[in-house]
Amino acid sequence: MRDYFTSQSSLHVGIIMDGNGRWATARGLPRLAGHEAGAEAVNRVVEAAPGCGVAVLTLFAFSSDNWSRPKKEVAALMRLFACYLERETARCVENGIRLEVIGRRDRLSRKLLAAIGKAERATAGGSALRLRIAVDYSARDAILAAARGLPQLSRESLEVRLGPPVDLLIRTGGEQRLSDFMLWECAYAELVFARRMWPDFDAADLASALQDFHCRERRFGAVPVPSVRREEAWLD
């Protein structure tokens, strides 16, 4: 399986990491336990991604709409994210992973901002995987901010500001919607909606989604060119 995927071109995969709270509730655990288990799932997927031909991996960690959740849960999530950055930065450097955080930063705490800055600087030279984590993120807000900052508006200039197009978008947890995640970048993304909750997601699930992706025909609005029938190929 690894040889098959490594032979493919590099991909941008986006993942909406959904189901942490429901995973914990189903086990009689506090919701924070689900988020902690979700952080372990992040490690599994990040470790597997380069070997599957993934060059860019964007993870939806916290949306701008998530501020409406209970303050205690939001505070715990932000502490968990800061701890994750502090704990995993060294491993990212060791494995050549370039870490970036996308989304608003004006509503994040100074401690979290410091952890983000430190992680981004330390991993800036990584080339094995570009790992983008979306925090306080809204695709609609990102598009507006990018458009306002451009001297001349065009598709190409917006793409430079927003990031590379997404090839495959995965959403875990059984829901089937984009939830304001990379709306511009996902214009022609292939979509996979997995029933498995994010804390249970692993390398095999990523490989399965990528195998599904590679079996699809991506036409980008064009008519596919018919292949030559095998018995008539000698005419060429």
N, C-alpha and C positions, 0 to 999 in steps of 0.2 A: 504493500500500500504506500509506504513512504517513497519508494522509487518512482511510482506512478506520479505522485503529486510533485515531487521535486523536479520532474522533467517538464512540468508545465510552466507557463510564464508567470511572473510575479503578480500577485493580486492585492487589491484593497478589499478587506473584509470588515464590515461593520457589525457589531453585535449589540442588540438591546438586551441587557442582562436583567431579565424579569423573573420574578417568582421567589425572591429571597424571603419576603415576609410570609407568603403562603406556605413555603417549605417549612419554615419554623413553626407556624401555627399548627400545621398538620401533625407535628411531632410534639406538641405541647410545650414548645420552647418560646422564649421571648423573641420578638422580631429581630433584635440585634444579633441573636445567634445565627439567624439566617443570613444577615449581611456579612458576618464573620466567615461563615461557610462559603459565601459567595466570593470573598477575597481569595480563598484557596482555589476556587474554580478559575479565577483570573490567572493564577500562577500556572495551573495545568494547561490552559489554552495558550498563554504566552509562550510557554516552553515548547509547545507542539507546533505553533504557527510557522516558524521559519522552515521547518522540515516539510511542511505541506505546501510550500510555494507561496506563502503569504509574505508580502513585502511591507504592507501597511495594515495595521489592525487598530480600528477605532472602537472603543468601548463606551457605551452610554452608562455612566455611573450615577449622575444626579441631574435631573432636568430642572429648568427654571420653575416649572410648576410644582416641583417637589417641596418647595419652601412652605407650601400649604399643609404639609404633614405636621404632626405634633412636634412641638419645639424640642422635646426631650429626644425624640428619635432623630431629628435633623442634627442636633448637637452631637449625638453619638456617631452618626454617619460621618460627620466632618472630622471627628477625632480618629475614627477608624481609617479614613483616607490619609490623614497626616501620618499616622503610625505606619500605614502600608508603604508610603513613600520613603519614610526614614528606614524602614526595615529592608525594603527591596531594592533600593538604589544601587547598593554595592553589587548585587546579583545582576542587575541590568547592565552595569558597566562590564562585569566579567563576561557576560554573554553577548555583548555588542548590541544591546537594545537601546535605541534612542527614545526617550520618554518625553512626551509633550502633553500639556493640558490645554484643552480648548474650552471656550465658554467665557462667561463674564468672570471678572476677578474682583470687582469693586465691592461685592457683598461677602467675600471670604475673609476669614480672620487673618490677622497678621501672622500667627503661627503657621497656619496652613499655607499662606502665600510664601513664607520663608522656606517651608518644606518643598513646595513646588519649584521655586527658583533654584534651590540647591540641587534637586533631582534633575532638572532640565540642564543645568550647567554641567553637572557631572557626567551625564549620558550623551552629551551633544555629539560626540564622535562615533556613536554606535552606528553600524551599517547592516547588521544582520536582520533587524526588524525595527520599523518605525511604529512605536506604540503611542497612540493618541487616546487620552482619557477625557471624556466630555463631562465637565462639572459645571453646574449652574448654566446649563446649555439649552438653547432654543434655536432650532434651525431658522425659524422666521426672523428672530432677532439677529442671528449671524448674517443672514442675507442682507438685511437692512443696514447693519453696521458696515459690511463690506462695500455695499453700493454707495453709502455716504462718503466713504473714504477714497473713492476712485475719481481721478480727474476726468476720465472718460469711461463711460459704462459700456461694457461689452461682455459677451459670454466668456471669452478668454481671460479677461482681466478679473472677472468674478471668480473663475475657477482658481486662479493663482491665489486669491485672497482666502477662499474657502477651503481649498485642499483638493486632492485628487479625486476623480470620480470613483464611486463605489462599484465594485464588481458583484459582490455577494453581500446581502444583508440577512443576518440571522436574528430572529427574535425567539427567545426561550419563554417558557411558562404558559404556552397555549393561546395567548392573545394574538390577534391578527390585525395590527395597525402599526403605523410608523411613529406615532406619538411625538411629532415635531423633531425627528432625528434626521439630520443630513438630507433634507428634502431636495435641495438642489443637486447634491452629489449622487443621490439615488435615482436620478431621472431614468436611467436604464439598468439599474441594479436588478439582479435576480434575487428573489425573495424566498427565504426558507423559514417557516414558522414551526418551531419545535415544541412539542408538548412538555418535554422535560424541563423541570425547574432549574434555574441557573446554578444553584449549589451542587446539583448532580451532573452538570454538564462537564464533559471531559474530552480528551484528545480524540477518542473514537467518535464522539458526536461531531466534532469539528471535521474529521475526515469524512464522515458520512455526508455532511452538508456539502462539502467540497466535491465529493464524488457525484452527488446530485447536480451540482452546478456544472461540472464538466460534461455531463450528459445532455445538457440543454443546448438549444440552438439560439445564439444571440444574433439577432438580425438588425437591431438599432433602427428599425423602421423601414429597412430596405427589403427587397425581394431576394430570397436566397438563390444563389447560383446553383442550378441542378447539377448533380454529379454525373459523370460519364458512366453509363452502364458498363459493367465489367466485360460482358461479352462483346462490346463494341469498342473497347479501349484500343485494340490493335489498329484501328483506323487512324489514330492520331499520328 
